[in-house]
Amino acid sequence: WICAAMASLDGKVSKLGIHLSIVGTLALIVVMGAQAYRSYGNPEKFDRFVLFVIMFLGSVVNMVRSIMLKPKSAKTAKTAKKKA
């Protein structure tokens, strides 16, 4: 929620909020992937495996959406205008 509040503001605070969201999501992807890997193949932990895979995929979707919302730098915006 803090990152979302920061992202809704203007200027550098917005950029900081979006980048913090990306870093946090990356940490979740690593943790959920590692936990899914550790519980894979163990019949006693199959319920956890399913949960970790779902959370991993949700984190990947969130990462993609966060990257799409990431503000473009001035260089990137100028290059995109020249190509169009």
PDB file with SEQRES, HELIX, SHEET and CRYST1 records, atoms N, CA, C and O in Angstrom:
SEQRES   1 A   84  TRP ILE CYS ALA ALA MET ALA SER LEU ASP GLY LYS VAL          
SEQRES   2 A   84  SER LYS LEU GLY ILE HIS LEU SER ILE VAL GLY THR LEU          
SEQRES   3 A   84  ALA LEU ILE VAL VAL MET GLY ALA GLN ALA TYR ARG SER          
SEQRES   4 A   84  TYR GLY ASN PRO GLU LYS PHE ASP ARG PHE VAL LEU PHE          
SEQRES   5 A   84  VAL ILE MET PHE LEU GLY SER VAL VAL ASN MET VAL ARG          
SEQRES   6 A   84  SER ILE MET LEU LYS PRO LYS SER ALA LYS THR ALA LYS          
SEQRES   7 A   84  THR ALA LYS LYS LYS ALA                                      
HELIX    1 AA1 ILE A    2  ALA A    7  1                                   6    
HELIX    2 AA2 LYS A   12  SER A   39  1                                  28    
HELIX    3 AA3 PRO A   43  LYS A   45  5                                   3    
HELIX    4 AA4 PHE A   46  LEU A   69  1                                  24    
HELIX    5 AA5 ALA A   74  LYS A   83  1                                  10    
CRYST1    1.000    1.000    1.000  90.00  90.00  90.00 P 1           1          
ATOM      1  N   TRP A   1       0.824  -1.196   0.000  1.00  0.00           N  
ATOM      2  CA  TRP A   1       0.000   0.000   0.000  1.00  0.00           C  
ATOM      3  C   TRP A   1       0.862   1.251   0.000  1.00  0.00           C  
ATOM      4  O   TRP A   1       0.513   2.255  -0.621  1.00  0.00           O  
ATOM      5  N   ILE A   2       1.962   1.188   0.682  1.00  0.00           N  
ATOM      6  CA  ILE A   2       2.843   2.351   0.734  1.00  0.00           C  
ATOM      7  C   ILE A   2       3.379   2.650  -0.668  1.00  0.00           C  
ATOM      8  O   ILE A   2       3.415   3.806  -1.088  1.00  0.00           O  
ATOM      9  N   CYS A   3       3.793   1.608  -1.386  1.00  0.00           N  
ATOM     10  CA  CYS A   3       4.303   1.808  -2.749  1.00  0.00           C  
ATOM     11  C   CYS A   3       3.214   2.354  -3.658  1.00  0.00           C  
ATOM     12  O   CYS A   3       3.482   3.206  -4.505  1.00  0.00           O  
ATOM     13  N   ALA A   4       1.985   1.872  -3.491  1.00  0.00           N  
ATOM     14  CA  ALA A   4       0.879   2.362  -4.313  1.00  0.00           C  
ATOM     15  C   ALA A   4       0.594   3.824  -4.002  1.00  0.00           C  
ATOM     16  O   ALA A   4       0.321   4.605  -4.913  1.00  0.00           O  
ATOM     17  N   ALA A   5       0.654   4.205  -2.735  1.00  0.00           N  
ATOM     18  CA  ALA A   5       0.435   5.601  -2.360  1.00  0.00           C  
ATOM     19  C   ALA A   5       1.537   6.488  -2.932  1.00  0.00           C  
ATOM     20  O   ALA A   5       1.274   7.592  -3.410  1.00  0.00           O  
ATOM     21  N   MET A   6       2.772   5.994  -2.879  1.00  0.00           N  
ATOM     22  CA  MET A   6       3.886   6.764  -3.428  1.00  0.00           C  
ATOM     23  C   MET A   6       3.768   6.877  -4.943  1.00  0.00           C  
ATOM     24  O   MET A   6       4.089   7.918  -5.515  1.00  0.00           O  
ATOM     25  N   ALA A   7       3.305   5.803  -5.600  1.00  0.00           N  
ATOM     26  CA  ALA A   7       3.195   5.801  -7.061  1.00  0.00           C  
ATOM     27  C   ALA A   7       2.115   6.748  -7.545  1.00  0.00           C  
ATOM     28  O   ALA A   7       2.173   7.222  -8.680  1.00  0.00           O  
ATOM     29  N   SER A   8       1.126   7.034  -6.699  1.00  0.00           N  
ATOM     30  CA  SER A   8       0.047   7.920  -7.117  1.00  0.00           C  
ATOM     31  C   SER A   8       0.443   9.394  -7.061  1.00  0.00           C  
ATOM     32  O   SER A   8      -0.260  10.251  -7.596  1.00  0.00           O  
ATOM     33  N   LEU A   9       1.563   9.686  -6.417  1.00  0.00           N  
ATOM     34  CA  LEU A   9       2.038  11.072  -6.334  1.00  0.00           C  
ATOM     35  C   LEU A   9       2.838  11.425  -7.582  1.00  0.00           C  
ATOM     36  O   LEU A   9       3.104  10.565  -8.422  1.00  0.00           O  
ATOM     37  N   ASP A  10       3.216  12.679  -7.697  1.00  0.00           N  
ATOM     38  CA  ASP A  10       3.976  13.131  -8.857  1.00  0.00           C  
ATOM     39  C   ASP A  10       5.459  13.198  -8.534  1.00  0.00           C  
ATOM     40  O   ASP A  10       5.858  13.275  -7.372  1.00  0.00           O  
ATOM     41  N   GLY A  11       6.255  13.166  -9.572  1.00  0.00           N  
ATOM     42  CA  GLY A  11       7.689  13.417  -9.444  1.00  0.00           C  
ATOM     43  C   GLY A  11       8.492  12.217  -9.012  1.00  0.00           C  
ATOM     44  O   GLY A  11       8.168  11.074  -9.334  1.00  0.00           O  
ATOM     45  N   LYS A  12       9.553  12.503  -8.271  1.00  0.00           N  
ATOM     46  CA  LYS A  12      10.499  11.468  -7.863  1.00  0.00           C  
ATOM     47  C   LYS A  12       9.883  10.476  -6.891  1.00  0.00           C  
ATOM     48  O   LYS A  12      10.268   9.307  -6.875  1.00  0.00           O  
ATOM     49  N   VAL A  13       8.946  10.920  -6.093  1.00  0.00           N  
ATOM     50  CA  VAL A  13       8.306  10.020  -5.136  1.00  0.00           C  
ATOM     51  C   VAL A  13       7.557   8.922  -5.878  1.00  0.00           C  
ATOM     52  O   VAL A  13       7.547   7.771  -5.442  1.00  0.00           O  
ATOM     53  N   SER A  14       6.936   9.270  -6.984  1.00  0.00           N  
ATOM     54  CA  SER A  14       6.222   8.290  -7.805  1.00  0.00           C  
ATOM     55  C   SER A  14       7.187   7.243  -8.360  1.00  0.00           C  
ATOM     56  O   SER A  14       6.916   6.043  -8.302  1.00  0.00           O  
ATOM     57  N   LYS A  15       8.294   7.701  -8.887  1.00  0.00           N  
ATOM     58  CA  LYS A  15       9.291   6.780  -9.429  1.00  0.00           C  
ATOM     59  C   LYS A  15       9.841   5.872  -8.341  1.00  0.00           C  
ATOM     60  O   LYS A  15      10.035   4.678  -8.569  1.00  0.00           O  
ATOM     61  N   LEU A  16      10.089   6.418  -7.178  1.00  0.00           N  
ATOM     62  CA  LEU A  16      10.605   5.632  -6.064  1.00  0.00           C  
ATOM     63  C   LEU A  16       9.599   4.567  -5.652  1.00  0.00           C  
ATOM     64  O   LEU A  16       9.982   3.424  -5.404  1.00  0.00           O  
ATOM     65  N   GLY A  17       8.322   4.921  -5.576  1.00  0.00           N  
ATOM     66  CA  GLY A  17       7.291   3.963  -5.194  1.00  0.00           C  
ATOM     67  C   GLY A  17       7.192   2.812  -6.178  1.00  0.00           C  
ATOM     68  O   GLY A  17       7.067   1.658  -5.767  1.00  0.00           O  
ATOM     69  N   ILE A  18       7.246   3.104  -7.455  1.00  0.00           N  
ATOM     70  CA  ILE A  18       7.147   2.054  -8.468  1.00  0.00           C  
ATOM     71  C   ILE A  18       8.379   1.152  -8.437  1.00  0.00           C  
ATOM     72  O   ILE A  18       8.257  -0.066  -8.565  1.00  0.00           O  
ATOM     73  N   HIS A  19       9.551   1.733  -8.270  1.00  0.00           N  
ATOM     74  CA  HIS A  19      10.765   0.926  -8.217  1.00  0.00           C  
ATOM     75  C   HIS A  19      10.820   0.076  -6.947  1.00  0.00           C  
ATOM     76  O   HIS A  19      11.293  -1.060  -6.993  1.00  0.00           O  
ATOM     77  N   LEU A  20      10.351   0.596  -5.829  1.00  0.00           N  
ATOM     78  CA  LEU A  20      10.279  -0.213  -4.606  1.00  0.00           C  
ATOM     79  C   LEU A  20       9.315  -1.380  -4.791  1.00  0.00           C  
ATOM     80  O   LEU A  20       9.566  -2.484  -4.307  1.00  0.00           O  
ATOM     81  N   SER A  21       8.229  -1.133  -5.482  1.00  0.00           N  
ATOM     82  CA  SER A  21       7.276  -2.200  -5.774  1.00  0.00           C  
ATOM     83  C   SER A  21       7.917  -3.293  -6.622  1.00  0.00           C  
ATOM     84  O   SER A  21       7.694  -4.479  -6.378  1.00  0.00           O  
ATOM     85  N   ILE A  22       8.704  -2.905  -7.605  1.00  0.00           N  
ATOM     86  CA  ILE A  22       9.372  -3.878  -8.462  1.00  0.00           C  
ATOM     87  C   ILE A  22      10.379  -4.704  -7.664  1.00  0.00           C  
ATOM     88  O   ILE A  22      10.453  -5.921  -7.832  1.00  0.00           O  
ATOM     89  N   VAL A  23      11.149  -4.056  -6.806  1.00  0.00           N  
ATOM     90  CA  VAL A  23      12.140  -4.775  -5.995  1.00  0.00           C  
ATOM     91  C   VAL A  23      11.440  -5.738  -5.026  1.00  0.00           C  
ATOM     92  O   VAL A  23      11.883  -6.873  -4.850  1.00  0.00           O  
ATOM     93  N   GLY A  24      10.357  -5.287  -4.405  1.00  0.00           N  
ATOM     94  CA  GLY A  24       9.610  -6.151  -3.493  1.00  0.00           C  
ATOM     95  C   GLY A  24       9.009  -7.342  -4.210  1.00  0.00           C  
ATOM     96  O   GLY A  24       9.019  -8.456  -3.688  1.00  0.00           O  
ATOM     97  N   THR A  25       8.491  -7.115  -5.389  1.00  0.00           N  
ATOM     98  CA  THR A  25       7.913  -8.202  -6.169  1.00  0.00           C  
ATOM     99  C   THR A  25       8.996  -9.191  -6.596  1.00  0.00           C  
ATOM    100  O   THR A  25       8.768 -10.401  -6.594  1.00  0.00           O  
ATOM    101  N   LEU A  26      10.159  -8.687  -6.958  1.00  0.00           N  
ATOM    102  CA  LEU A  26      11.265  -9.563  -7.322  1.00  0.00           C  
ATOM    103  C   LEU A  26      11.659 -10.453  -6.138  1.00  0.00           C  
ATOM    104  O   LEU A  26      11.949 -11.636  -6.319  1.00  0.00           O  
ATOM    105  N   ALA A  27      11.670  -9.889  -4.938  1.00  0.00           N  
ATOM    106  CA  ALA A  27      11.976 -10.683  -3.745  1.00  0.00           C  
ATOM    107  C   ALA A  27      10.933 -11.784  -3.552  1.00  0.00           C  
ATOM    108  O   ALA A  27      11.282 -12.916  -3.217  1.00  0.00           O  
ATOM    109  N   LEU A  28       9.657 -11.459  -3.761  1.00  0.00           N  
ATOM    110  CA  LEU A  28       8.611 -12.473  -3.639  1.00  0.00           C  
ATOM    111  C   LEU A  28       8.760 -13.571  -4.687  1.00  0.00           C  
ATOM    112  O   LEU A  28       8.539 -14.746  -4.390  1.00  0.00           O  
ATOM    113  N   ILE A  29       9.131 -13.198  -5.906  1.00  0.00           N  
ATOM    114  CA  ILE A  29       9.327 -14.196  -6.960  1.00  0.00           C  
ATOM    115  C   ILE A  29      10.430 -15.171  -6.562  1.00  0.00           C  
ATOM    116  O   ILE A  29      10.281 -16.382  -6.726  1.00  0.00           O  
ATOM    117  N   VAL A  30      11.528 -14.647  -6.044  1.00  0.00           N  
ATOM    118  CA  VAL A  30      12.649 -15.500  -5.641  1.00  0.00           C  
ATOM    119  C   VAL A  30      12.233 -16.423  -4.494  1.00  0.00           C  
ATOM    120  O   VAL A  30      12.513 -17.621  -4.535  1.00  0.00           O  
ATOM    121  N   VAL A  31      11.576 -15.885  -3.485  1.00  0.00           N  
ATOM    122  CA  VAL A  31      11.178 -16.687  -2.324  1.00  0.00           C  
ATOM    123  C   VAL A  31      10.158 -17.747  -2.714  1.00  0.00           C  
ATOM    124  O   VAL A  31      10.302 -18.908  -2.330  1.00  0.00           O  
ATOM    125  N   MET A  32       9.132 -17.372  -3.468  1.00  0.00           N  
ATOM    126  CA  MET A  32       8.101 -18.343  -3.850  1.00  0.00           C  
ATOM    127  C   MET A  32       8.656 -19.399  -4.801  1.00  0.00           C  
ATOM    128  O   MET A  32       8.269 -20.565  -4.723  1.00  0.00           O  
ATOM    129  N   GLY A  33       9.547 -19.007  -5.688  1.00  0.00           N  
ATOM    130  CA  GLY A  33      10.178 -19.985  -6.575  1.00  0.00           C  
ATOM    131  C   GLY A  33      11.034 -20.974  -5.800  1.00  0.00           C  
ATOM    132  O   GLY A  33      11.013 -22.173  -6.081  1.00  0.00           O  
ATOM    133  N   ALA A  34      11.787 -20.475  -4.826  1.00  0.00           N  
ATOM    134  CA  ALA A  34      12.634 -21.353  -4.015  1.00  0.00           C  
ATOM    135  C   ALA A  34      11.778 -22.308  -3.179  1.00  0.00           C  
ATOM    136  O   ALA A  34      12.099 -23.491  -3.066  1.00  0.00           O  
ATOM    137  N   GLN A  35      10.700 -21.804  -2.600  1.00  0.00           N  
ATOM    138  CA  GLN A  35       9.832 -22.658  -1.797  1.00  0.00           C  
ATOM    139  C   GLN A  35       9.125 -23.703  -2.654  1.00  0.00           C  
ATOM    140  O   GLN A  35       8.963 -24.848  -2.231  1.00  0.00           O  
ATOM    141  N   ALA A  36       8.705 -23.317  -3.850  1.00  0.00           N  
ATOM    142  CA  ALA A  36       8.067 -24.282  -4.752  1.00  0.00           C  
ATOM    143  C   ALA A  36       9.066 -25.362  -5.149  1.00  0.00           C  
ATOM    144  O   ALA A  36       8.722 -26.542  -5.214  1.00  0.00           O  
ATOM    145  N   TYR A  37      10.296 -24.955  -5.414  1.00  0.00           N  
ATOM    146  CA  TYR A  37      11.334 -25.913  -5.783  1.00  0.00           C  
ATOM    147  C   TYR A  37      11.599 -26.900  -4.639  1.00  0.00           C  
ATOM    148  O   TYR A  37      11.755 -28.100  -4.868  1.00  0.00           O  
ATOM    149  N   ARG A  38      11.647 -26.387  -3.423  1.00  0.00           N  
ATOM    150  CA  ARG A  38      11.917 -27.242  -2.262  1.00  0.00           C  
ATOM    151  C   ARG A  38      10.782 -28.215  -1.976  1.00  0.00           C  
ATOM    152  O   ARG A  38      11.023 -29.324  -1.500  1.00  0.00           O  
ATOM    153  N   SER A  39       9.544 -27.811  -2.262  1.00  0.00           N  
ATOM    154  CA  SER A  39       8.413 -28.684  -1.959  1.00  0.00           C  
ATOM    155  C   SER A  39       8.016 -29.570  -3.142  1.00  0.00           C  
ATOM    156  O   SER A  39       7.134 -30.417  -3.005  1.00  0.00           O  
ATOM    157  N   TYR A  40       8.655 -29.386  -4.299  1.00  0.00           N  
ATOM    158  CA  TYR A  40       8.340 -30.183  -5.494  1.00  0.00           C  
ATOM    159  C   TYR A  40       8.766 -31.637  -5.284  1.00  0.00           C  
ATOM    160  O   TYR A  40       9.872 -31.909  -4.817  1.00  0.00           O  
ATOM    161  N   GLY A  41       7.879 -32.561  -5.635  1.00  0.00           N  
ATOM    162  CA  GLY A  41       8.217 -33.978  -5.562  1.00  0.00           C  
ATOM    163  C   GLY A  41       7.984 -34.622  -4.211  1.00  0.00           C  
ATOM    164  O   GLY A  41       8.134 -35.837  -4.081  1.00  0.00           O  
ATOM    165  N   ASN A  42       7.630 -33.861  -3.223  1.00  0.00           N  
ATOM    166  CA  ASN A  42       7.357 -34.405  -1.897  1.00  0.00           C  
ATOM    167  C   ASN A  42       5.844 -34.504  -1.725  1.00  0.00           C  
ATOM    168  O   ASN A  42       5.169 -33.479  -1.625  1.00  0.00           O  
ATOM    169  N   PRO A  43       5.301 -35.723  -1.690  1.00  0.00           N  
ATOM    170  CA  PRO A  43       3.838 -35.864  -1.609  1.00  0.00           C  
ATOM    171  C   PRO A  43       3.233 -35.226  -0.355  1.00  0.00           C  
ATOM    172  O   PRO A  43       2.082 -34.791  -0.377  1.00  0.00           O  
ATOM    173  N   GLU A  44       3.992 -35.169   0.722  1.00  0.00           N  
ATOM    174  CA  GLU A  44       3.481 -34.576   1.958  1.00  0.00           C  
ATOM    175  C   GLU A  44       3.339 -33.060   1.845  1.00  0.00           C  
ATOM    176  O   GLU A  44       2.562 -32.457   2.585  1.00  0.00           O  
ATOM    177  N   LYS A  45       4.074 -32.446   0.938  1.00  0.00           N  
ATOM    178  CA  LYS A  45       4.052 -30.991   0.788  1.00  0.00           C  
ATOM    179  C   LYS A  45       3.374 -30.542  -0.504  1.00  0.00           C  
ATOM    180  O   LYS A  45       3.579 -29.410  -0.943  1.00  0.00           O  
ATOM    181  N   PHE A  46       2.568 -31.410  -1.122  1.00  0.00           N  
ATOM    182  CA  PHE A  46       1.939 -31.062  -2.387  1.00  0.00           C  
ATOM    183  C   PHE A  46       1.011 -29.861  -2.255  1.00  0.00           C  
ATOM    184  O   PHE A  46       0.956 -29.022  -3.154  1.00  0.00           O  
ATOM    185  N   ASP A  47       0.275 -29.769  -1.136  1.00  0.00           N  
ATOM    186  CA  ASP A  47      -0.624 -28.625  -0.948  1.00  0.00           C  
ATOM    187  C   ASP A  47       0.154 -27.314  -0.885  1.00  0.00           C  
ATOM    188  O   ASP A  47      -0.302 -26.295  -1.402  1.00  0.00           O  
ATOM    189  N   ARG A  48       1.309 -27.338  -0.261  1.00  0.00           N  
ATOM    190  CA  ARG A  48       2.161 -26.139  -0.212  1.00  0.00           C  
ATOM    191  C   ARG A  48       2.727 -25.828  -1.588  1.00  0.00           C  
ATOM    192  O   ARG A  48       2.830 -24.664  -1.977  1.00  0.00           O  
ATOM    193  N   PHE A  49       3.095 -26.876  -2.327  1.00  0.00           N  
ATOM    194  CA  PHE A  49       3.639 -26.686  -3.670  1.00  0.00           C  
ATOM    195  C   PHE A  49       2.656 -25.931  -4.547  1.00  0.00           C  
ATOM    196  O   PHE A  49       3.033 -24.988  -5.243  1.00  0.00           O  
ATOM    197  N   VAL A  50       1.399 -26.346  -4.514  1.00  0.00           N  
ATOM    198  CA  VAL A  50       0.369 -25.677  -5.318  1.00  0.00           C  
ATOM    199  C   VAL A  50       0.248 -24.216  -4.898  1.00  0.00           C  
ATOM    200  O   VAL A  50       0.173 -23.330  -5.749  1.00  0.00           O  
ATOM    201  N   LEU A  51       0.228 -23.964  -3.610  1.00  0.00           N  
ATOM    202  CA  LEU A  51       0.130 -22.594  -3.100  1.00  0.00           C  
ATOM    203  C   LEU A  51       1.318 -21.747  -3.544  1.00  0.00           C  
ATOM    204  O   LEU A  51       1.137 -20.608  -3.973  1.00  0.00           O  
ATOM    205  N   PHE A  52       2.517 -22.286  -3.448  1.00  0.00           N  
ATOM    206  CA  PHE A  52       3.711 -21.538  -3.837  1.00  0.00           C  
ATOM    207  C   PHE A  52       3.736 -21.262  -5.336  1.00  0.00           C  
ATOM    208  O   PHE A  52       4.173 -20.191  -5.759  1.00  0.00           O  
ATOM    209  N   VAL A  53       3.275 -22.211  -6.142  1.00  0.00           N  
ATOM    210  CA  VAL A  53       3.234 -21.997  -7.596  1.00  0.00           C  
ATOM    211  C   VAL A  53       2.237 -20.898  -7.933  1.00  0.00           C  
ATOM    212  O   VAL A  53       2.524 -20.034  -8.761  1.00  0.00           O  
ATOM    213  N   ILE A  54       1.064 -20.922  -7.298  1.00  0.00           N  
ATOM    214  CA  ILE A  54       0.059 -19.882  -7.541  1.00  0.00           C  
ATOM    215  C   ILE A  54       0.600 -18.516  -7.130  1.00  0.00           C  
ATOM    216  O   ILE A  54       0.429 -17.537  -7.857  1.00  0.00           O  
ATOM    217  N   MET A  55       1.245 -18.444  -5.981  1.00  0.00           N  
ATOM    218  CA  MET A  55       1.795 -17.169  -5.522  1.00  0.00           C  
ATOM    219  C   MET A  55       2.950 -16.714  -6.407  1.00  0.00           C  
ATOM    220  O   MET A  55       3.114 -15.518  -6.647  1.00  0.00           O  
ATOM    221  N   PHE A  56       3.756 -17.665  -6.897  1.00  0.00           N  
ATOM    222  CA  PHE A  56       4.844 -17.340  -7.819  1.00  0.00           C  
ATOM    223  C   PHE A  56       4.291 -16.730  -9.101  1.00  0.00           C  
ATOM    224  O   PHE A  56       4.771 -15.690  -9.554  1.00  0.00           O  
ATOM    225  N   LEU A  57       3.283 -17.372  -9.685  1.00  0.00           N  
ATOM    226  CA  LEU A  57       2.692 -16.868 -10.926  1.00  0.00           C  
ATOM    227  C   LEU A  57       2.023 -15.511 -10.715  1.00  0.00           C  
ATOM    228  O   LEU A  57       2.113 -14.633 -11.573  1.00  0.00           O  
ATOM    229  N   GLY A  58       1.358 -15.339  -9.581  1.00  0.00           N  
ATOM    230  CA  GLY A  58       0.758 -14.042  -9.274  1.00  0.00           C  
ATOM    231  C   GLY A  58       1.804 -12.952  -9.140  1.00  0.00           C  
ATOM    232  O   GLY A  58       1.587 -11.819  -9.571  1.00  0.00           O  
ATOM    233  N   SER A  59       2.936 -13.291  -8.545  1.00  0.00           N  
ATOM    234  CA  SER A  59       4.018 -12.317  -8.407  1.00  0.00           C  
ATOM    235  C   SER A  59       4.621 -11.959  -9.758  1.00  0.00           C  
ATOM    236  O   SER A  59       4.995 -10.808  -9.983  1.00  0.00           O  
ATOM    237  N   VAL A  60       4.720 -12.932 -10.660  1.00  0.00           N  
ATOM    238  CA  VAL A  60       5.243 -12.656 -11.997  1.00  0.00           C  
ATOM    239  C   VAL A  60       4.298 -11.711 -12.740  1.00  0.00           C  
ATOM    240  O   VAL A  60       4.744 -10.770 -13.396  1.00  0.00           O  
ATOM    241  N   VAL A  61       2.996 -11.965 -12.634  1.00  0.00           N  
ATOM    242  CA  VAL A  61       2.013 -11.073 -13.272  1.00  0.00           C  
ATOM    243  C   VAL A  61       2.122  -9.667 -12.687  1.00  0.00           C  
ATOM    244  O   VAL A  61       2.075  -8.678 -13.418  1.00  0.00           O  
ATOM    245  N   ASN A  62       2.268  -9.585 -11.363  1.00  0.00           N  
ATOM    246  CA  ASN A  62       2.412  -8.281 -10.712  1.00  0.00           C  
ATOM    247  C   ASN A  62       3.686  -7.578 -11.171  1.00  0.00           C  
ATOM    248  O   ASN A  62       3.691  -6.359 -11.346  1.00  0.00           O  
ATOM    249  N   MET A  63       4.764  -8.334 -11.368  1.00  0.00           N  
ATOM    250  CA  MET A  63       6.024  -7.744 -11.838  1.00  0.00           C  
ATOM    251  C   MET A  63       5.850  -7.155 -13.229  1.00  0.00           C  
ATOM    252  O   MET A  63       6.316  -6.049 -13.503  1.00  0.00           O  
ATOM    253  N   VAL A  64       5.181  -7.891 -14.102  1.00  0.00           N  
ATOM    254  CA  VAL A  64       4.958  -7.397 -15.463  1.00  0.00           C  
ATOM    255  C   VAL A  64       4.133  -6.117 -15.434  1.00  0.00           C  
ATOM    256  O   VAL A  64       4.436  -5.160 -16.148  1.00  0.00           O  
ATOM    257  N   ARG A  65       3.089  -6.101 -14.608  1.00  0.00           N  
ATOM    258  CA  ARG A  65       2.252  -4.904 -14.514  1.00  0.00           C  
ATOM    259  C   ARG A  65       3.034  -3.730 -13.918  1.00  0.00           C  
ATOM    260  O   ARG A  65       2.853  -2.589 -14.343  1.00  0.00           O  
ATOM    261  N   SER A  66       3.893  -4.000 -12.945  1.00  0.00           N  
ATOM    262  CA  SER A  66       4.696  -2.926 -12.349  1.00  0.00           C  
ATOM    263  C   SER A  66       5.674  -2.347 -13.359  1.00  0.00           C  
ATOM    264  O   SER A  66       5.889  -1.136 -13.400  1.00  0.00           O  
ATOM    265  N   ILE A  67       6.265  -3.213 -14.172  1.00  0.00           N  
ATOM    266  CA  ILE A  67       7.205  -2.736 -15.188  1.00  0.00           C  
ATOM    267  C   ILE A  67       6.466  -1.914 -16.238  1.00  0.00           C  
ATOM    268  O   ILE A  67       7.001  -0.926 -16.741  1.00  0.00           O  
ATOM    269  N   MET A  68       5.242  -2.315 -16.571  1.00  0.00           N  
ATOM    270  CA  MET A  68       4.458  -1.547 -17.536  1.00  0.00           C  
ATOM    271  C   MET A  68       4.107  -0.163 -16.996  1.00  0.00           C  
ATOM    272  O   MET A  68       4.000   0.790 -17.768  1.00  0.00           O  
ATOM    273  N   LEU A  69       3.929  -0.042 -15.685  1.00  0.00           N  
ATOM    274  CA  LEU A  69       3.596   1.249 -15.074  1.00  0.00           C  
ATOM    275  C   LEU A  69       4.825   2.115 -14.811  1.00  0.00           C  
ATOM    276  O   LEU A  69       4.710   3.310 -14.540  1.00  0.00           O  
ATOM    277  N   LYS A  70       5.996   1.498 -14.895  1.00  0.00           N  
ATOM    278  CA  LYS A  70       7.234   2.224 -14.605  1.00  0.00           C  
ATOM    279  C   LYS A  70       7.361   3.417 -15.546  1.00  0.00           C  
ATOM    280  O   LYS A  70       7.217   3.268 -16.759  1.00  0.00           O  
ATOM    281  N   PRO A  71       7.628   4.593 -15.000  1.00  0.00           N  
ATOM    282  CA  PRO A  71       7.770   5.775 -15.862  1.00  0.00           C  
ATOM    283  C   PRO A  71       8.969   5.644 -16.794  1.00  0.00           C  
ATOM    284  O   PRO A  71      10.031   5.161 -16.401  1.00  0.00           O  
ATOM    285  N   LYS A  72       8.782   6.074 -18.010  1.00  0.00           N  
ATOM    286  CA  LYS A  72       9.857   6.026 -18.987  1.00  0.00           C  
ATOM    287  C   LYS A  72      10.814   7.194 -18.758  1.00  0.00           C  
ATOM    288  O   LYS A  72      10.399   8.289 -18.378  1.00  0.00           O  
ATOM    289  N   SER A  73      12.076   6.944 -18.990  1.00  0.00           N  
ATOM    290  CA  SER A  73      13.059   8.010 -18.845  1.00  0.00           C  
ATOM    291  C   SER A  73      12.921   8.974 -20.022  1.00  0.00           C  
ATOM    292  O   SER A  73      12.257   8.666 -21.011  1.00  0.00           O  
ATOM    293  N   ALA A  74      13.540  10.122 -19.909  1.00  0.00           N  
ATOM    294  CA  ALA A  74      13.465  11.130 -20.967  1.00  0.00           C  
ATOM    295  C   ALA A  74      14.098  10.598 -22.257  1.00  0.00           C  
ATOM    296  O   ALA A  74      13.594  10.876 -23.345  1.00  0.00           O  
ATOM    297  N   LYS A  75      15.189   9.840 -22.153  1.00  0.00           N  
ATOM    298  CA  LYS A  75      15.845   9.281 -23.331  1.00  0.00           C  
ATOM    299  C   LYS A  75      14.917   8.305 -24.051  1.00  0.00           C  
ATOM    300  O   LYS A  75      14.797   8.342 -25.276  1.00  0.00           O  
ATOM    301  N   THR A  76      14.272   7.443 -23.292  1.00  0.00           N  
ATOM    302  CA  THR A  76      13.384   6.445 -23.888  1.00  0.00           C  
ATOM    303  C   THR A  76      12.199   7.104 -24.559  1.00  0.00           C  
ATOM    304  O   THR A  76      11.784   6.677 -25.636  1.00  0.00           O  
ATOM    305  N   ALA A  77      11.650   8.130 -23.947  1.00  0.00           N  
ATOM    306  CA  ALA A  77      10.496   8.822 -24.515  1.00  0.00           C  
ATOM    307  C   ALA A  77      10.876   9.508 -25.827  1.00  0.00           C  
ATOM    308  O   ALA A  77      10.100   9.483 -26.782  1.00  0.00           O  
ATOM    309  N   LYS A  78      12.068  10.125 -25.885  1.00  0.00           N  
ATOM    310  CA  LYS A  78      12.516  10.778 -27.114  1.00  0.00           C  
ATOM    311  C   LYS A  78      12.759   9.757 -28.219  1.00  0.00           C  
ATOM    312  O   LYS A  78      12.409   9.994 -29.375  1.00  0.00           O  
ATOM    313  N   THR A  79      13.353   8.635 -27.871  1.00  0.00           N  
ATOM    314  CA  THR A  79      13.623   7.588 -28.868  1.00  0.00           C  
ATOM    315  C   THR A  79      12.330   7.023 -29.408  1.00  0.00           C  
ATOM    316  O   THR A  79      12.220   6.768 -30.607  1.00  0.00           O  
ATOM    317  N   ALA A  80      11.359   6.823 -28.553  1.00  0.00           N  
ATOM    318  CA  ALA A  80      10.058   6.283 -28.997  1.00  0.00           C  
ATOM    319  C   ALA A  80       9.345   7.268 -29.929  1.00  0.00           C  
ATOM    320  O   ALA A  80       8.695   6.854 -30.889  1.00  0.00           O  
ATOM    321  N   LYS A  81       9.467   8.560 -29.650  1.00  0.00           N  
ATOM    322  CA  LYS A  81       8.832   9.573 -30.526  1.00  0.00           C  
ATOM    323  C   LYS A  81       9.509   9.610 -31.892  1.00  0.00           C  
ATOM    324  O   LYS A  81       8.839   9.789 -32.909  1.00  0.00           O  
ATOM    325  N   LYS A  82      10.833   9.442 -31.923  1.00  0.00           N  
ATOM    326  CA  LYS A  82      11.548   9.463 -33.205  1.00  0.00           C  
ATOM    327  C   LYS A  82      11.177   8.266 -34.067  1.00  0.00           C  
ATOM    328  O   LYS A  82      11.067   8.390 -35.287  1.00  0.00           O  
ATOM    329  N   LYS A  83      10.983   7.107 -33.444  1.00  0.00           N  
ATOM    330  CA  LYS A  83      10.630   5.900 -34.190  1.00  0.00           C  
ATOM    331  C   LYS A  83       9.223   5.965 -34.728  1.00  0.00           C  
ATOM    332  O   LYS A  83       8.934   5.386 -35.775  1.00  0.00           O  
ATOM    333  N   ALA A  84       8.337   6.661 -34.030  1.00  0.00           N  
ATOM    334  CA  ALA A  84       6.914   6.720 -34.440  1.00  0.00           C  
ATOM    335  C   ALA A  84       6.704   7.739 -35.501  1.00  0.00           C  
ATOM    336  O   ALA A  84       5.579   7.927 -35.964  1.00  0.00           O  
TER     337      ALA A  84                                                      
END                                                                             
